[in-house]
Amino acid sequence: MGFDFIFMKYGVLIVFTISLLLIRIYKKHRRREKVIVKASIAWNLHFILAIVSFLIVIDYIVGVATYLNRGNLVLTSKYIVSFYDIWNKEYLKELVDFFRENNMKKYHSSVIALQIAISRIYQLIIWLIISIESTYLALEKNEICEDGVYTLTKQYKWNKIRKIVWGEKKIINDSLEYQELSFRMDSETLILKISKQDKEKVHNFFRKELPKKKYEYSS
């Protein structure tokens, strides 16, 4: 029962996280024919989350390896006879009580270390998925499409955008130059970074498809 409960608890979270990522990928695939250009957002929180989650994953891997090493005594003993025993929470609790009652201190410490390792493995899986998802979202571009702007978390239809204004040009080096493009709504402003190579394509689309009062062009 312990094994089933733990598997279900973490399994639901894992399936939910993977499902969200697959849904994003599917929606992106469906609108691929509508994409005018892809653009980076001016401030991407997913980069920070990706780095933090990656560091947490490394920490969990080290922790799991450490506790598994400490739990090796009981892992290689006659008390663990199957793979299922390792993941059976109730059985491990029974071993803890058995070793304590029989004053088997080394085995007692070993099985406790194994319990911690198993718990950390589940948490490691969760953080690994979060790290993969965050890295995907950090590297993924936002999209200016025929029917609106799609960011990683939101969709802005053209009728919800009051004004589109070009902002400051920024030159990183000889081969990398971009210009900020602001999409102003009633309650928020979205700023995307448009590369020098894509600016003309964006400008031509806006000039053709959007009313002049909505699109403000600057060279």
N, C-alpha and C positions, 0 to 999 in steps of 0.2 A: 504493500500500500504506500509506504514511504517513497519508494522508487517511482511509482506511478504518479504520485502527487507532485513530486519535484519535476519530473519530466513534463507533466502537463503545464505546470506553472511557468517554467522557462520556455517550454515549447510554444505556448500561445504567444508569448512576447516575441520569440524569434520569428515565427510565422507572420505575425503582424508587421514587424519591421521589414522583412523581406517583401511582403505583399505591397507595402507602400512604395518601396523602391521599384518593383516591377510595374506598378501602375503608372508611376512617373515615366518610366522608359517606354511603356506602351503608348501613353498619350503623346509623348514626344515623337514616336514613330508615326503615329496617325497624321500628325500635322506637318510632316517633313516637306510635303509639296507646297505648303503655304509660306515657308520661311523666306524672308527677304534677305536678312543678314543675322548673324549671331553676334552677340555682344556681351562683354563682361559688365557686371554691376560695379559701381564705384567703390562699394564697401561690401566685402563678402565675408560674413561671419562663419561660413562653413570652412574656410581655410583654418581659422583658429580652432574650431571644433575638431577638424581632421587631425591637426597636430596634437591637441590635448588627448584625444581618444587613442591615437597611435602610441603616445607615451604611456597611457594607462594600460594598453594591451601589452606593451613590453614589460611593465611592472607585474602584470598578472602572470605572464609567461614565466618570469623569474620566480615568482611566488609559488606557482604550481610545481615547477621543477624542484624547488627547495623542499616543499612539503611532501612531494612524492618520494624524494630521496629519504626523508625521515620516516615515511610510511613503508619503506621497502621491507622492513623486518616482518611486518604482518602480511604484506602482499605476497611474500614468498614462503609463507608458513602454511601449515595444514588447515588454518582457520579460514583461508580464502581458497575455495575450491572451484569457483566459476567466475566468469566475467560479471554475471548478474550480482554476485555478492558485493562487488566493489561499489555498485551503484545503489544497493539496497540500504536506505537510510536506517530502517528499523533494525536490520541485522547488524549494522555497524554499531548502533547504540547498545545492542545486546552484548557485543564483543567488549565495548567499553566497560560495561557493568561486570562482565565475567572476569576481565583482567584485573579490575580494581578489587573485586571480592577475593581473588586468588593471589593478590599482591604481586602480580606480574607487571612490574613497573615499566620495563622496556617495551613490552607489547602494548601496554596501556597508552604510553606516550606515542607509540607508533601508529595505533589505530586513530587516535585523535588527530595526528598529523594528516592521516589519510582522509579523514572527514573534512578537514580544512581544504585539502587539495581538491577534493571532489566539488565542494562548494565553489571554489575559485575557478574550476574548469567551466562550470555553468556561467558564471559571471564573465569569464574570459570570452566565451562564445558571444554573449550579448555585446560586449564592448568591441569585439572584432567586427561584428555586423555593423555597429554604429560607426566604427572607423572606416569601413568600406563604403558605407552610404555617404558619410561626410566627405570622403575623398572624391567620390563620384560627383557629388553636388558642388564641391569646390572647383573641380576641373570643368564641370559642365557650363556651357554658355547659356545666357538668356537669349530670347529670340524675338526679333521684330518680324511679325507675320502679316499676311494680307488682312487678317481680321482683328489684329490687335498686338499687344505686347505680352509675351509670356515670360515670367520670371520663374525662379525655382519653386516659389510657393503661391504665386498669384497670377491671375490673368486680367489684363486691362483692355477692354474693348475701346475702339476709337471714340464711340459716343460718350464714354466716361472720362475722356481726356480733354481738358479745357484748352491747354496750350502746349506746344512743343517748341522748345527753344534750344539752339546750339549754344554751348558754353565755351569754356576756356580750352585752348589747344595745349596739349602737353607732349613734349618731346623727350622720350626716354634715352634714345640713342639714334644714330643715323638711320637705322632700319626699323625703328619702332616709334611710331607717332600716333596719337589718338586724340579725339576731341569729345568732350562730355556733351551728352544730349539729355536735356531735362524734359520729363513728361509730367506736367502739372495737372493734378486732379483737385477736387474740392477740398479734400482733407489730407492729402499727402503729395509728395513729389518724388518721382523715381528718376534716378540719374544713371544712365548707361554710358559705357566707354566705347565709342565707335572708332575703329581703326581708320587710318588715312585711306587705305585701299577700299573700304566699304562706304565711306562718306557719300560719294557721288551716287551710289546705288540707292542709299537711304533717301538722299535729297530728291532724286528723280521720282521715287515712289511717292513721297509725301506731296510733292508739287503736283503730281498727276491725280492722286487719289483723295487728298484731304483739302478742305476749304482753306483759303488764304488766312482767314482770321484765326485758324487753329495752328497753323504752321508758320513759324517765324524763322526765316533763313538768314544766316550770316556766313560769310566766306571764311 
